[in-house]
Amino acid sequence: MTDMTGWSVERLHEDHSQALRVERVLYEDATGHQRLRVIENPTFGRVLTLDGVVQVTERDEFIYHEMLTHVPIFAHGTAKRVLIVGGGDGGMAREVLRHPVGSVTMVEIDAGVIDFSREYLPAISDGAFDDPRLEVVIADGADYVRRTEGGFDVIIVDSTDPVGPGEVLFTDHFYGHAARALAPGGILVTQNGVPFLQPEELRGTMRAFSQIFADATCYLATVPTYAGGAMAFGWGTDGDARRTDMADLSRRVAASGLTFGYYSAEVHKGAFALPPYVAKLLP
């Protein structure tokens, strides 16, 4: 990411970029794994970047975190054990812990991300790190999934893009180990970038999912921070949770007593309706 006269320019794509005006740099440092930076922007509030790529902003993080969390948990209906791979900012844990789950394990490779997120982005975790149901494991997510005894009802892969430390989380081996770590009827969901600009990212995941799961597809949400259109989330399960009818899904949401900024039962169902340019990336 390069600053030019007060602008922070992302270089994730070869021929496309986005820029955010920098009001203030709050934090900048390199850990053993990544370069961390927090800036303030008038529209998006505090913005976290890793190696120059925007990861999360205070203003629109709720969309990403709600859709990766509540879609699988409400679809499952009785999730008690949840694994989050990545998610060092704490937003995913925050949303999962709004449900009456018994335990949440969060595996994050970089303790530095957690430490400075708690200090500089506390609104995102909103106390999640203090919840006794949350176990934080500092380890390589791929290695943890390979070694775990499993039994998870939902696994959420909140990874960075498939470069650097996050690259291994997009491999066939990782997906196979994650599938083995699911309990019967369990659901694996993954972040798969913006299909309009990153089609191969989704295509690769869907190819692997189709070989592993009885039900393999993706669903969409529009997150303003991630330029290029709707963002895709991979979905894999051997159960029939995606086919939960609208009446049952609406009852589950109403019974939870939870309120949301983006998620709803209607959005949940509609998110699986894929435009042709996305659908053609699936096997």
FINU-511915 format. One record per residue (C-alpha): x, y, z. Coordinates in steps of 0.2 Angstrom, whole numbers, padded with zeros to 4 digits, always signed. Example, Ala and Ser with C-alpha at 12.3 -4.5 7.8 and 13.67 -1.06 7.14 Angstrom:
REM residues 2
+0062-0022+0039+0068-0005+0036
END
This chain:
REM residues 283
+0000+0000+0000+0007+0017-0005+0003+0034+0002+0001+0048-0011-0003+0065-0004-0013+0058+0010-0021+0043+0001-0018+0025+0004-0019+0015-0012-0021-0004-0012-0012-0014-0025-0020-0031-0023-0025-0032-0041-0013-0029-0056-0025-0018-0066-0037-0012-0052-0035-0003-0036-0044+0007-0023-0039+0022-0012-0044+0028+0005-0040+0045+0011-0029+0044+0027-0034+0056+0041-0022+0048+0053-0010+0033+0054-0014+0026+0071-0002+0011+0070+0011+0004+0059+0023-0011+0063+0029-0027+0056+0026-0044+0065+0035-0059+0061+0022-0064+0048+0014-0048+0041+0015-0029+0041+0001-0022+0051-0007-0004+0049-0022+0005+0056-0028+0021+0048-0043+0033+0050-0054+0037+0036-0069+0049+0036-0081+0036+0029-0075+0020+0035-0068+0024+0052-0053+0014+0057-0046+0003+0044-0035-0012+0046-0023-0017+0032-0011-0032+0031+0003-0031+0019-0005-0016+0011-0022-0025+0008-0038-0019+0017-0044-0032+0029-0058-0024+0039-0065-0007+0043-0076-0001+0057-0090+0005+0046-0094-0010+0036-0087-0025+0045-0104-0030+0051-0109-0036+0033-0094-0048+0031-0095-0055+0049-0114-0057+0050-0114-0066+0033-0100-0078+0037-0107-0082+0054-0126-0082+0054-0129-0091+0037-0121-0107+0043-0126-0106+0061-0145-0103+0058-0145-0115+0043-0137-0129+0055-0150-0125+0069-0141-0133+0083-0123-0128+0082-0114-0130+0098-0095-0131+0093-0088-0119+0081-0070-0117+0074-0064-0100+0067-0048-0101+0057-0041-0084+0056-0052-0070+0063-0039-0061+0073-0048-0045+0074-0062-0054+0084-0077-0049+0074-0081-0067+0069-0080-0073+0087-0091-0058+0092-0105-0064+0080-0103-0082+0084-0104-0079+0103-0121-0070+0101-0128-0088+0098-0130-0100+0113-0115-0111+0107-0105-0121+0120-0088-0117+0114-0079-0107+0100-0061-0111+0096-0051-0097+0086-0035-0102+0078-0025-0087+0073-0007-0088+0066-0002-0071+0072-0004-0066+0090+0001-0048+0085-0015-0046+0075-0025-0050+0091-0015-0039+0102-0016-0023+0092-0034-0027+0087-0039-0027+0105-0030-0010+0107-0034-0001+0091-0050-0009+0085-0059-0014+0101-0076-0010+0094-0074-0025+0082-0072-0038+0095-0083-0030+0107-0078-0040+0122-0077-0057+0113-0060-0061+0119-0066-0060+0137-0080-0073+0134-0076-0089+0143-0083-0099+0129-0069-0093+0118-0052-0103+0116-0039-0094+0107-0025-0104+0099-0010-0096+0092-0005-0108+0078-0005-0111+0059-0023-0115+0055-0019-0128+0042-0009-0138+0054-0022-0136+0068-0036-0143+0056-0025-0157+0051-0021-0162+0069-0038-0159+0077-0049-0173+0082-0063-0163+0075-0082-0164+0080-0086-0146+0075-0103-0141+0069-0097-0126+0060-0080-0121+0053-0078-0103+0047-0062-0099+0037-0059-0080+0040-0043-0080+0030-0034-0066+0021-0032-0068+0002-0022-0083-0005-0005-0075-0003+0008-0076+0011+0002-0084+0027-0016-0086+0020-0011-0096+0004-0011-0113+0013-0030-0111+0018-0035-0112+0000-0028-0129-0004-0037-0145-0008-0027-0153+0007-0034-0140+0019-0052-0142+0013-0050-0161+0015-0044-0159+0033-0057-0147+0037-0071-0158+0030-0064-0172+0041-0065-0160+0056-0084-0158+0054-0097-0167+0065-0110-0176+0055-0121-0162+0046-0107-0150+0049-0105-0135+0038-0089-0127+0031-0089-0109+0025-0075-0099+0018-0071-0081+0011-0067-0082-0007-0064-0064-0013-0073-0054-0026-0078-0066-0041-0078-0052-0054-0060-0048-0050-0054-0065-0042-0063-0078-0052-0049-0091-0050-0050-0090-0031-0068-0095-0031-0066-0108-0045-0052-0117-0036-0062-0118-0020-0078-0124-0028-0068-0137-0038-0061-0144-0022-0078-0143-0012-0087-0152-0026-0075-0167-0024-0077-0167-0005-0095-0162+0000-0112-0168-0006-0118-0150-0006-0105-0138-0013-0109-0120-0018-0106-0102-0013-0117-0087-0008-0114-0068-0010-0114-0052+0000-0110-0035-0005-0096-0027+0006-0092-0009+0001-0074-0010+0007-0070-0024-0006-0071-0016-0023-0077-0025-0038-0094-0031-0034-0102-0045-0023-0090-0055-0012-0092-0074-0012-0092-0086+0003-0089-0105+0000-0102-0117+0007-0099-0136+0009-0108-0149+0019-0114-0167+0018-0131-0162+0026-0146-0153+0019-0145-0137+0030-0145-0126+0014-0163-0132+0010-0170-0127+0027-0186-0119+0022-0190-0101+0024-0203-0104+0038-0191-0114+0049-0177-0101+0045-0188-0087+0050-0193-0095+0066-0175-0098+0071-0170-0080+0068-0185-0074+0077-0183-0086+0092-0164-0080+0094-0170-0062+0098-0155-0056+0089-0155-0040+0078-0143-0037+0063-0137-0024+0051-0137-0035+0035-0142-0052+0039-0160-0058+0039-0169-0074+0034-0174-0067+0017-0156-0061+0014-0150-0078+0019-0161-0087+0006-0157-0074-0007-0138-0075-0005-0138-0092-0013-0146-0085-0029-0130-0083-0040-0129-0072-0056-0123-0082-0071-0106-0074-0071-0103-0082-0053-0113-0098-0057-0102-0102-0071-0087-0103-0059-0094-0118-0051-0091-0136-0058
END
